[in-house]
């Protein structure tokens, strides 16, 4: 195997796939990157056994073949090479030489047959759908902060892709908050409708490759899902288990509604939450024309600020975890939002865009310390 490639292209490819390489050397091949020639292209692949990434790029290929070398070491060498171009050659079995300008390196690798191939659903025998890059990127950003980190409820350690005949929704919850975001412009093809849960790592890797515009092509079988974005392919294991019925926690009616500006509320909550910590609730006092937000913590201090809002309903006081509020507001791009509330301070609150039903976040109330 022998090829040459612009150094910047090599670095970009490695920078992408290295995220899927294992950081611990339990199985040496899982911390490596497989470089191979396929159909006149250069293909880079990494797989930690849970999620895998593959990217194809152009290169000047003098001879076909494949090499399997430590991903992090190759990346660190590539990003520090002095020349604009780099030549890579398989010097002998399991050894690659790298030449760029006056620099020359020799890297010892593994047998390419040791690489664990990406598990990919097969088109035609799997559920498939297509969605725009920007739509999927927006939905993932809006729900990821609500994913649970509690490993005792592993089915909540990921994002539910709820696929129905009329569309696809992304859902995440940690039991104290719930986020639901509907994909826009999705086209579902083939196979029965089903749902699957993409693990947090896979969801994070997917978000990282959703750049620019274009389409994402998704294939799903019982155990894996693949996402093709231009020249990048992500494969991920799916979580086993049944995701809870999230619809039953979404209030069916609202007694009080406030309309507010996203940036204004985000700024106020950030300031007032400086009194306290992540586990300290703050009080939201709603009344006609105004929302006052207060924090009071013994032996620490207190803070309050009033924000102008449009409010319909009776006065109500309710406590929320400020991090849950700010996470939701930071994820949204809509500027005009509504806060929907129940009959009193014991019912959950719902934050959603003022117009449309594309997204909602259900946030459970907290007891406010006196």
GUPA-542453 format. One line per 3 residues: number of its first residue (from 1); for each residue x, y, z negated of C-alpha. Coordinates in pm, whole numbers, plus 50000, padded with zeros to 5 digits. Example, Ala and Ser with C-alpha at 12.3 -4.5 7.8 and 13.67 -1.06 7.14 Angstrom:
# GUPA-542453
1) 51230:49550:49220 ~ 51367:49894:49286
//
This chain:
# GUPA-542453
1) 50000:50000:50000 ~ 50128:50345:50090 ~ 49954:50681:50113
4) 50010:51054:50081 ~ 49764:51310:49950 ~ 49759:51676:49839
7) 49856:51687:49473 ~ 49550:51896:49384 ~ 49319:51633:49539
10) 49488:51355:49344 ~ 49460:51550:49020 ~ 49090:51626:49080
13) 49011:51259:49150 ~ 49198:51137:48844 ~ 49049:51410:48627
16) 48706:51279:48715 ~ 48751:50903:48678 ~ 48978:50915:48373
19) 48673:50995:48160 ~ 48552:50639:48220 ~ 48882:50477:48124
22) 48895:50323:47776 ~ 49097:50518:47522 ~ 49185:50213:47311
25) 49404:49936:47447 ~ 49186:49643:47339 ~ 49182:49526:47701
28) 49470:49688:47894 ~ 49293:49687:48231 ~ 49007:49898:48092
31) 49247:50189:48036 ~ 49369:50177:48395 ~ 49260:50331:48723
34) 49222:50116:49031 ~ 49337:50287:49351 ~ 49248:50110:49675
37) 49198:50177:50041 ~ 48843:50124:50166 ~ 48723:50206:50519
40) 48998:50459:50584 ~ 48932:50634:50251 ~ 49111:50628:49918
43) 48896:50502:49631 ~ 48966:50566:49261 ~ 48777:50359:49000
46) 48780:50337:48620 ~ 48558:50132:48392 ~ 48557:50093:48013
49) 48300:49813:48019 ~ 48011:50046:47928 ~ 48031:50309:48200
52) 48233:50332:48518 ~ 48318:50607:48765 ~ 48427:50583:49126
55) 48529:50859:49366 ~ 48636:50841:49729 ~ 48853:51097:49903
58) 49048:51151:50222 ~ 49418:51070:50236 ~ 49688:50985:50485
61) 49704:50607:50459 ~ 50006:50432:50605 ~ 49924:50083:50478
64) 49625:49933:50299 ~ 49626:49774:49956 ~ 49547:49841:49590
67) 49723:49925:49266 ~ 49607:49921:48903 ~ 49799:50163:48681
70) 49747:50332:48341 ~ 49500:50615:48404 ~ 49621:50866:48147
73) 49988:50826:48237 ~ 49924:50869:48608 ~ 49705:51172:48544
76) 49966:51343:48324 ~ 50234:51283:48586 ~ 50013:51404:48870
79) 49912:51729:48701 ~ 50277:51817:48641 ~ 50419:51733:48982
82) 50616:52017:49147 ~ 50518:51958:49510 ~ 50202:52045:49703
85) 50179:51684:49825 ~ 50249:51347:49669 ~ 50333:51009:49818
88) 50236:50689:49639 ~ 50365:50345:49735 ~ 50336:49996:49595
91) 50707:49924:49549 ~ 50649:49563:49446 ~ 50389:49361:49263
94) 50238:49574:48981 ~ 50481:49863:49036 ~ 50397:50199:49199
97) 50638:50473:49297 ~ 50530:50837:49304 ~ 50724:51100:49496
100) 50659:51474:49509 ~ 50925:51724:49605 ~ 51240:51642:49406
103) 51048:51429:49152 ~ 51025:51052:49168 ~ 50850:50823:48920
106) 50803:50450:48887 ~ 50495:50323:48698 ~ 50440:49967:48584
109) 50083:49852:48623 ~ 49869:49539:48621 ~ 49736:49294:48874
112) 49445:49468:49058 ~ 49246:49146:49018 ~ 49236:49219:48642
115) 49017:49523:48701 ~ 48659:49484:48580 ~ 48448:49579:48880
118) 48163:49825:48833 ~ 47825:49657:48788 ~ 47607:49802:49063
121) 47237:49736:49126 ~ 47171:49618:49479 ~ 46963:49837:49710
124) 46642:49669:49818 ~ 46616:49450:49509 ~ 46622:49730:49251
127) 46406:50025:49154 ~ 46532:50332:49337 ~ 46459:50702:49341
130) 46609:51023:49471 ~ 46624:51358:49294 ~ 46797:51690:49350
133) 47127:51748:49170 ~ 47006:52076:49015 ~ 46680:51919:48889
136) 46857:51630:48716 ~ 47127:51860:48579 ~ 46865:52092:48427
139) 46667:51806:48270 ~ 46974:51641:48117 ~ 47093:51969:47966
142) 46751:52024:47814 ~ 46722:51686:47639 ~ 47075:51577:47547
145) 47090:51771:47220 ~ 46790:51573:47091 ~ 46958:51232:47133
148) 47003:51050:46802 ~ 47350:50970:46666 ~ 47209:50722:46412
151) 47351:50386:46521 ~ 47096:50194:46314 ~ 46834:50293:46573
154) 47039:50219:46882 ~ 46751:50260:47128 ~ 46746:50631:47037
157) 47118:50665:47121 ~ 47039:50760:47478 ~ 46805:50931:47723
160) 46484:50763:47833 ~ 46409:50784:48205 ~ 46032:50735:48201
163) 45937:50641:48555 ~ 45574:50647:48656 ~ 45387:50662:48985
166) 45346:51039:48958 ~ 45705:51123:48866 ~ 46000:51085:48629
169) 46049:51243:48286 ~ 46364:51249:48073 ~ 46301:51202:47700
172) 46523:51211:47391 ~ 46449:51208:47018 ~ 46626:51162:46687
175) 46305:51126:46486 ~ 46304:51491:46376 ~ 46280:51650:46719
178) 46172:51542:47063 ~ 46256:51685:47405 ~ 46072:51598:47726
181) 46175:51735:48066 ~ 46005:51646:48394 ~ 46219:51606:48704
184) 46116:51830:48990 ~ 46101:51702:49348 ~ 46169:51338:49265
187) 46094:51061:49514 ~ 46046:50707:49374 ~ 46089:50414:49615
190) 46057:50040:49590 ~ 45991:49796:49310 ~ 45752:49828:49019
193) 45768:50141:48808 ~ 45970:50096:48491 ~ 46157:50291:48229
196) 46518:50263:48117 ~ 46740:50418:47851 ~ 47075:50557:47962
199) 47327:50558:47671 ~ 47462:50890:47546 ~ 47804:50830:47703
202) 47654:50749:48040 ~ 47424:51052:48022 ~ 47717:51278:47936
205) 47928:51140:48220 ~ 47636:51184:48459 ~ 47594:51547:48359
208) 47964:51610:48419 ~ 47942:51500:48785 ~ 47623:51692:48867
211) 47784:51988:49038 ~ 47661:52200:49324 ~ 47354:52101:49523
214) 47246:51795:49719 ~ 47074:51475:49608 ~ 47133:51202:49352
217) 47050:50847:49462 ~ 46957:50621:49170 ~ 46939:50241:49162
220) 46820:50051:48853 ~ 46805:49683:48761 ~ 46745:49514:48425
223) 47088:49592:48282 ~ 47254:49870:48479 ~ 47186:50194:48660
226) 47397:50362:48926 ~ 47396:50727:49031 ~ 47546:50831:49363
229) 47631:51202:49390 ~ 47807:51288:49715 ~ 48142:51101:49701
232) 48108:51012:49331 ~ 47942:50701:49190 ~ 47857:50645:48823
235) 47756:50304:48689 ~ 47632:50254:48333 ~ 47499:49978:48115
238) 47148:50037:47984 ~ 47030:50009:47625 ~ 46824:49707:47527
241) 46501:49754:47335 ~ 46173:49940:47350 ~ 46173:50317:47328
244) 45904:50441:47086 ~ 45580:50590:47215 ~ 45690:50951:47224
247) 45353:51083:47339 ~ 45192:51015:47002 ~ 45406:51281:46832
250) 45314:51554:47082 ~ 45031:51761:46931 ~ 44709:51743:47131
253) 44592:52091:47032 ~ 44738:52414:46903 ~ 44582:52669:46669
256) 44847:52944:46688 ~ 45065:53056:46978 ~ 45353:53304:46993
259) 45513:53430:47315 ~ 45871:53550:47285 ~ 46193:53628:47469
262) 46445:53344:47460 ~ 46758:53555:47417 ~ 46601:53771:47148
265) 46493:53478:46931 ~ 46822:53295:46983 ~ 47019:53596:46859
268) 46801:53641:46551 ~ 46810:53274:46450 ~ 47187:53263:46493
271) 47231:53563:46264 ~ 46989:53456:45993 ~ 47123:53100:45983
274) 47462:53238:45877 ~ 47313:53225:45528 ~ 47328:52853:45464
277) 47454:52554:45662 ~ 47328:52304:45919 ~ 47102:52132:45665
280) 46945:52454:45535 ~ 46604:52545:45673 ~ 46496:52898:45755
283) 46146:53039:45728 ~ 45945:53165:46026 ~ 45661:53402:45931
286) 45420:53456:46220 ~ 45162:53734:46229 ~ 45005:53960:46489
289) 45276:54134:46690 ~ 45570:54014:46481 ~ 45780:53720:46372
292) 45997:53761:46065 ~ 46273:53508:46005 ~ 46418:53462:45658
295) 46690:53262:45487 ~ 46742:53249:45114 ~ 46996:53024:44947
298) 47071:53031:44576 ~ 47424:53146:44488 ~ 47488:53227:44855
301) 47258:53513:44952 ~ 46968:53598:45176 ~ 46893:53744:45516
304) 46588:53850:45716 ~ 46503:54007:46049 ~ 46181:54087:46233
307) 46125:54025:46602 ~ 45843:54161:46818 ~ 45630:53881:46969
310) 45288:53832:47121 ~ 45093:53624:46872 ~ 44749:53471:46882
313) 44620:53305:46567 ~ 44619:53343:46193 ~ 44930:53430:45987
316) 45140:53121:45924 ~ 45469:53047:45747 ~ 45676:52745:45844
319) 46032:52621:45794 ~ 46260:52478:46064 ~ 46615:52353:46093
322) 46784:52647:46272 ~ 47013:52416:46470 ~ 46712:52246:46627
325) 46578:52585:46737 ~ 46908:52712:46877 ~ 46985:52383:47054
328) 46654:52408:47238 ~ 46691:52775:47325 ~ 47050:52735:47450
331) 46950:52448:47678 ~ 46669:52639:47847 ~ 46711:52894:48125
334) 46352:53023:48111 ~ 46339:53364:47944 ~ 45970:53381:47852
337) 45881:53100:47610 ~ 45594:53005:47382 ~ 45597:52868:47029
340) 45287:52655:46971 ~ 45190:52583:46612 ~ 44939:52373:46424
343) 44685:52482:46169 ~ 44943:52526:45891 ~ 45311:52492:45802
346) 45302:52112:45781 ~ 45240:52050:46153 ~ 45525:52033:46406
349) 45606:52328:46630 ~ 45640:52306:47006 ~ 45866:52526:47218
352) 45794:52536:47592 ~ 45823:52771:47890 ~ 45535:53019:47910
355) 45453:52907:48263 ~ 45414:52544:48365 ~ 45447:52215:48179
358) 45789:52107:48298 ~ 45949:52098:47950 ~ 45858:52086:47585
361) 46043:52040:47257 ~ 45861:51914:46948 ~ 46033:52014:46624
364) 45929:51879:46286 ~ 45895:52136:46006 ~ 46117:52142:45698
367) 46056:52246:45341 ~ 46202:52588:45279 ~ 46412:52629:44966
370) 46272:52895:44738
//
